[in-house]
Amino acid sequence: QVQLVESGGGLVQAGGSLRLSCAASGSITSVFIMGWYRQSPGAQRELVATITGGGSTTYVDSVKGRFTISRDNAKNTVYLQMGSLKPEDTAVYYCYARRPLSISGSWGQGTQVTVSS
């Protein structure tokens, strides 16, 4: 069982920055793939970024060059540094963790990010 707790969301003006954190506890190890999803009202949950235990990253095209995912395996924490924020980035951001080759994983409770124009 893995527990994930996000923090760092809030209200920011367009062009601003925020850093989200996700602290993992329980049966998590450094091999877990971790990531961030987001969901805005009326939309499906969207994968934003992922990072493997070895540090390989992927991003959805809409955030490339603006967001950076990173992790601290010693702290079992994953971060999402968000810059040049746009109103369309407004969403609830969810942390996610799963074992490699596993279909299912664990979710955090979500943290709201609101970008005002």
C-alpha positions as CSV (number, residue, x, y, z in Angstrom):
1,Q,0.0,0.0,0.0
2,V,1.3,3.4,-1.0
3,Q,0.1,6.7,0.3
4,L,0.6,9.9,-1.6
5,V,0.1,13.4,-0.2
6,E,0.3,16.5,-2.5
7,S,1.0,20.0,-1.5
8,G,1.9,23.3,-3.0
9,G,-1.2,24.2,-5.0
10,G,-2.8,27.6,-4.9
11,L,-3.8,30.7,-6.8
12,V,-1.2,32.4,-9.1
13,Q,-1.3,34.9,-11.9
14,A,-0.6,34.0,-15.5
15,G,3.1,33.9,-16.1
16,G,3.8,32.9,-12.5
17,S,5.3,29.8,-11.0
18,L,4.3,27.1,-8.5
19,R,6.0,24.0,-7.2
20,L,4.0,21.0,-6.3
21,S,5.3,18.3,-4.0
22,C,4.1,14.8,-3.4
23,A,5.3,12.9,-0.4
24,A,5.0,9.1,-0.7
25,S,4.9,6.6,2.2
26,G,4.2,3.0,2.7
27,S,5.4,0.3,0.4
28,I,7.2,2.6,-2.1
29,T,10.7,2.2,-3.4
30,S,12.9,4.1,-5.8
31,V,11.9,1.9,-8.7
32,F,8.4,3.2,-8.7
33,I,7.3,5.3,-11.7
34,M,5.8,8.5,-10.4
35,G,3.9,11.2,-12.1
36,W,1.4,14.0,-12.1
37,Y,-2.0,14.1,-13.7
38,R,-4.5,17.0,-13.8
39,Q,-8.2,17.3,-14.3
40,S,-10.2,20.4,-15.0
41,P,-14.0,20.6,-14.7
42,G,-15.7,18.7,-17.4
43,A,-12.5,17.2,-18.7
44,Q,-10.9,13.8,-18.5
45,R,-7.9,13.3,-16.3
46,E,-4.7,14.1,-18.3
47,L,-1.2,12.8,-17.8
48,V,1.1,15.8,-17.3
49,A,4.5,14.3,-16.6
50,T,6.2,11.1,-15.4
51,I,9.6,10.2,-14.0
52,T,11.1,6.7,-13.6
53,G,13.3,5.6,-10.8
54,G,16.3,6.2,-13.0
55,G,15.2,9.8,-13.7
56,S,13.8,9.4,-17.3
57,T,11.0,11.9,-17.8
58,T,8.1,12.4,-20.2
59,Y,5.8,15.4,-20.6
60,V,2.6,16.2,-22.3
61,D,3.3,18.5,-25.2
62,S,1.3,21.4,-23.7
63,V,3.7,21.7,-20.7
64,K,7.1,21.0,-22.4
65,G,9.6,23.7,-21.7
66,R,7.4,25.1,-18.8
67,F,7.1,22.3,-16.3
68,T,9.9,20.1,-14.8
69,I,9.3,16.9,-12.9
70,S,11.9,15.7,-10.5
71,R,12.2,13.3,-7.6
72,D,14.2,12.8,-4.4
73,N,14.4,9.1,-3.8
74,A,15.9,9.6,-0.3
75,K,12.8,11.5,0.7
76,N,10.3,9.5,-1.4
77,T,9.1,12.8,-2.9
78,V,8.3,13.9,-6.4
79,Y,8.1,17.5,-7.5
80,L,6.5,19.4,-10.3
81,Q,8.0,22.8,-10.9
82,M,5.5,24.8,-13.0
83,G,6.5,28.0,-14.8
84,S,5.0,30.4,-17.3
85,L,1.6,29.3,-16.0
86,K,-1.4,29.8,-18.2
87,P,-5.1,29.9,-17.3
88,E,-5.5,26.6,-19.1
89,D,-3.2,25.0,-16.6
90,T,-6.0,25.5,-14.0
91,A,-6.9,22.1,-12.7
92,V,-6.7,19.7,-9.8
93,Y,-3.3,18.1,-9.9
94,Y,-2.9,14.5,-8.7
95,C,0.2,12.6,-7.8
96,Y,0.5,9.0,-9.1
97,A,2.8,6.1,-8.4
98,R,3.0,2.6,-9.7
99,R,5.4,-0.2,-10.0
100,P,7.0,-0.7,-13.4
101,L,5.0,-3.1,-15.6
102,S,2.0,-2.7,-13.3
103,I,-1.3,-1.4,-14.8
104,S,-2.7,0.0,-11.6
105,G,-1.2,2.4,-9.1
106,S,-1.9,4.7,-6.2
107,W,-3.3,8.3,-6.3
108,G,-3.0,11.3,-4.0
109,Q,-6.0,13.3,-3.0
110,G,-5.2,16.2,-5.4
111,T,-4.2,19.8,-5.0
112,Q,-5.9,22.7,-6.7
113,V,-4.0,25.0,-9.0
114,T,-5.7,28.1,-10.2
115,V,-4.1,30.4,-12.7
116,S,-5.8,33.8,-13.1
117,S,-5.6,35.9,-16.3
